[in-house]
Amino acid sequence: MKKLISYVTTGYPDKNFTIDLIYTLKESGSDAIELGIPFSDPVADGPVIQEANKRALELGFKLNDVFEVSQKVGNDIDTYWMGYFNNFYHKGYDFMVQKAQNAGVKGFIIPDLPYEEAVTYEDIFPLISFVAPTDSKERIKTILKNPKEFIYMVAYAGITGADKQEDLSEIINTVKEITATPLYIGFGVNEKTAREKSKGVDGVIVGSAFIKVLLEDISNTEKLKKISQIAKTIKEEINS
């Protein structure tokens, strides 16, 4: 069965809601959580997730919120921290690793850490590898020398949430020739695109489709209900 990894922005509208949302996503078919660490300049993210980051920070998000949420959910669902390297560098990478290990976190997703710098850290704690349509076959072989947990395939060159399509069959085949590590596709995955985008891969990573609902002016109960239905639909679509 193909997997669904669901991204959530920690602390928006508050950390208790984040915990409720994670358990709702788990009950709705999510196999893992990408726990986003709000940052003031999320360069890989589109306007939807950027806005959620901004609102979380304005509401007083603290890094300790990530630690507390992870302590609560880490033993119940596979959890990965998604954040920009500034957060990890500022607090100290070893400190972040210790906190993650204590909370049962499975790995880090750091989109602004190039492979050439990531190799310094990849043996300390699982660091998710990224591949993109712009990568050559030789570069993909280099990046995937020692993949951890799963491989994050960026569906197109750009930012999250954009409605773009690219032929990924060649890069999928290349990755599958190199490694048996699960390959998940992210960027632009929603209820309408999930079935097509999941062809040939082992799962999908979904963020903006959920975060759009978080930004709506509706009750938290309605948000949970709507996000649950989206997750169920996507899980069904990728396995139909």
Residue pairs with C-beta under 8 A, 6 or more apart in sequence:
1 239
2 198
2 201
2 202
2 203
2 204
2 238
2 239
3 31
3 32
3 182
3 184
3 202
3 203
3 204
4 29
4 30
4 31
4 32
4 203
4 204
4 206
4 231
4 234
4 235
4 238
5 30
5 31
5 32
5 33
5 34
5 80
5 184
5 186
5 203
5 204
5 205
5 206
6 25
6 30
6 32
6 33
6 34
6 205
6 206
6 207
6 210
6 231
7 33
7 34
7 36
7 49
7 82
7 205
7 206
7 207
7 210
7 211
8 18
8 21
8 22
8 25
8 33
8 34
8 35
8 36
8 210
8 211
9 18
9 36
9 38
9 49
9 52
9 53
9 56
9 211
9 214
10 18
10 35
10 36
10 37
10 38
10 56
10 61
10 65
10 66
10 69
11 18
11 38
11 56
11 59
11 61
11 62
11 65
11 66
12 18
12 38
12 52
12 55
12 56
12 59
12 61
12 214
13 55
13 59
13 214
13 220
14 59
15 65
15 68
15 69
17 220
18 35
18 65
18 69
19 69
19 72
19 73
20 220
20 224
21 223
21 224
21 227
22 33
22 35
22 69
22 73
22 77
22 79
23 73
23 76
24 224
24 227
24 228
25 33
25 210
25 227
25 228
25 231
26 33
26 76
26 77
27 228
28 227
28 228
28 229
28 231
28 232
28 235
29 231
29 232
29 234
29 235
29 236
30 77
30 231
30 235
31 77
31 78
31 203
32 77
32 78
32 79
32 80
32 106
33 73
33 77
33 78
33 79
33 80
34 80
34 82
34 109
34 205
34 207
35 66
35 69
35 70
35 79
35 80
35 81
35 82
35 105
36 49
36 52
36 53
36 82
36 83
36 207
37 63
37 66
37 81
37 82
37 83
37 84
37 87
38 52
38 53
38 56
38 57
38 61
39 53
39 83
39 84
39 86
39 87
40 53
40 54
40 57
41 84
42 49
42 50
42 53
42 84
43 84
43 111
43 112
43 159
44 111
44 112
44 159
44 160
45 53
45 159
45 160
45 161
45 207
46 159
46 160
46 161
46 162
46 208
47 161
48 160
48 161
48 208
48 211
48 212
48 215
49 160
49 161
49 207
49 208
49 211
51 215
52 211
52 214
52 215
55 215
63 87
63 91
66 81
67 99
67 103
70 79
70 81
70 99
70 100
70 103
70 104
70 105
71 102
71 103
73 79
74 103
74 104
74 105
75 104
78 106
79 103
79 104
79 105
79 106
80 105
80 106
80 107
80 108
80 109
80 128
80 149
81 96
81 100
81 105
81 107
81 108
81 109
82 108
82 109
82 110
82 111
83 108
83 109
83 110
84 110
84 111
84 112
85 110
85 112
85 113
87 96
88 96
88 108
88 110
93 121
93 124
94 124
96 108
97 124
97 125
100 108
100 125
101 125
106 126
106 149
107 125
107 126
107 127
107 128
107 148
107 149
108 125
108 126
108 127
108 128
109 128
109 152
110 118
110 127
110 128
111 130
113 121
113 127
115 129
115 130
115 142
115 143
118 127
118 129
121 127
122 146
122 148
123 146
126 148
126 149
127 148
128 148
128 149
128 150
128 151
128 152
129 143
129 144
129 147
129 148
129 151
129 152
130 143
130 151
130 152
130 153
130 154
131 140
131 143
131 144
131 151
131 152
131 153
131 154
131 171
131 175
132 153
132 154
132 157
132 171
133 154
133 155
133 156
133 157
133 166
133 168
133 171
134 157
135 143
135 171
137 174
140 171
140 174
140 175
140 178
141 178
144 151
144 175
144 178
144 179
144 181
147 179
147 181
148 181
149 181
149 182
150 181
150 182
150 183
150 184
150 202
150 203
151 175
151 179
151 181
151 182
151 183
151 184
152 184
152 186
152 205
153 168
153 171
153 172
153 175
153 183
153 184
153 185
153 186
153 201
154 186
154 187
155 164
155 166
155 168
155 185
155 186
155 187
155 188
155 189
155 197
156 162
156 164
156 165
156 166
156 187
156 188
158 164
158 187
159 187
160 186
160 187
160 188
160 207
160 208
161 187
161 188
161 207
161 208
162 187
162 188
163 188
163 193
164 187
164 188
168 185
168 200
169 200
172 183
172 200
172 201
173 200
175 183
176 183
176 200
182 202
182 203
183 201
183 202
184 201
184 202
184 203
184 204
184 205
185 197
185 198
185 201
185 203
185 204
185 205
186 204
186 205
186 206
186 207
188 197
188 208
189 197
189 198
189 204
189 205
189 206
189 209
189 234
190 206
190 208
190 209
190 230
190 234
191 209
191 230
191 233
191 234
191 237
194 204
194 206
194 233
194 234
194 237
194 238
195 237
195 238
195 240
197 204
198 204
198 237
198 238
203 238
204 234
204 238
206 230
206 231
206 234
209 230
209 234
210 227
210 230
210 231
213 223
213 226
213 227
213 230
214 223
214 227
216 222
216 223
216 226
218 226
